[in-house]
């Protein structure tokens, strides 16, 4: 069975390029803004191209910012591309930041 992957459609981003690449490696890919699909899938891809402010407005309009945060809280995979990655790095609630810090693997430099 193929992994189910949602490419989050928030009105910006290289949706079709991401969709084709994922399908080529065997994923069952859906491009959608549906929050239930985005939460339930095996992997969420958040593409991004263009102006940061416009992408963020689009993400917020479909609840993408909350979807990303929720998936991270649940330990579910999220791949951000370009602005999508920048969104993942945006301020994280303190409770989640503490959890991520506790679960961080040891540094290779120690």
C-alpha positions in Angstrom: 0.0 0.0 0.0 1.3 3.5 -0.9 1.8 6.2 1.6 -1.0 8.8 1.4 0.4 12.3 1.0 -1.5 15.6 0.9 0.0 18.6 -0.9 -1.7 21.5 0.9 -3.4 23.8 -1.6 -3.5 27.3 -0.1 -3.5 29.2 -3.4 0.3 29.5 -3.7 3.2 27.2 -4.3 4.5 24.7 -6.7 1.6 22.3 -6.2 1.8 20.3 -9.4 5.6 19.9 -9.3 5.3 18.5 -5.8 2.4 16.3 -6.8 4.2 14.8 -9.8 7.4 14.2 -7.9 5.6 12.4 -5.1 3.5 10.3 -7.5 6.7 9.4 -9.4 8.1 7.8 -6.2 4.9 5.8 -5.6 2.9 8.0 -3.1 -0.8 8.2 -3.3 -1.0 12.0 -3.7 -3.9 14.4 -3.2 -3.8 18.1 -3.7 -6.3 19.7 -1.4 -7.1 22.3 1.2 -9.4 19.9 3.1 -8.3 20.0 6.8 -9.4 16.5 7.6 -7.4 15.0 4.7 -4.4 17.1 5.7 -4.5 15.9 9.3 -5.2 12.2 8.5 -2.7 11.6 5.7 0.6 9.8 6.2 2.6 12.9 5.1 1.8 16.6 4.6 3.7 18.6 2.0 3.5 22.4 2.3 4.8 23.9 -1.0 5.7 27.5 -1.4 6.8 29.9 -4.0 6.6 33.6 -4.0 6.2 36.4 -1.6 6.2 35.3 2.1 3.3 37.6 3.1 1.0 36.4 0.4 1.8 32.7 1.1 1.2 33.2 4.8 -2.1 34.9 4.1 -3.1 31.9 1.9 -2.0 29.4 4.6 -4.0 31.2 7.2 -7.1 31.4 5.0 -7.3 27.5 4.8 -6.1 27.0 8.4 -2.8 25.7 7.2 -0.9 27.3 10.1 -3.0 25.4 12.6 -2.8 22.2 10.6 1.0 22.3 10.5 1.2 23.0 14.2 -1.2 20.2 15.0 0.6 17.6 12.9 3.9 18.6 14.5 2.3 18.2 18.0 1.2 14.8 17.0 4.6 13.8 15.6 3.2 13.4 12.1 5.5 14.1 9.1 5.4 17.6 7.5 7.6 18.6 4.6 7.9 22.3 3.9 9.3 23.5 0.6 10.6 27.1 0.3 8.0 29.3 2.1 6.4 26.1 3.4 9.6 25.4 5.3 9.8 28.9 6.6 6.2 28.5 8.0 7.3 25.4 9.9 10.1 27.5 11.4 7.7 30.4 12.4 7.1 30.9 16.1 6.1 27.7 17.8 4.0 27.7 21.0 6.1 27.4 24.2 4.5 24.1 25.2 5.3 22.5 21.8 8.8 24.1 21.8 9.5 22.5 25.2 8.3 19.1 23.9 10.5 19.3 20.8 13.5 20.3 22.8 13.0 17.3 25.2 12.7 15.0 22.2 15.7 16.4 20.3 18.3 13.7 19.3 21.7 14.2 20.8 24.0 16.5 18.8 26.7 14.9 16.8 29.1 17.5 18.2 28.8 16.3 21.8 
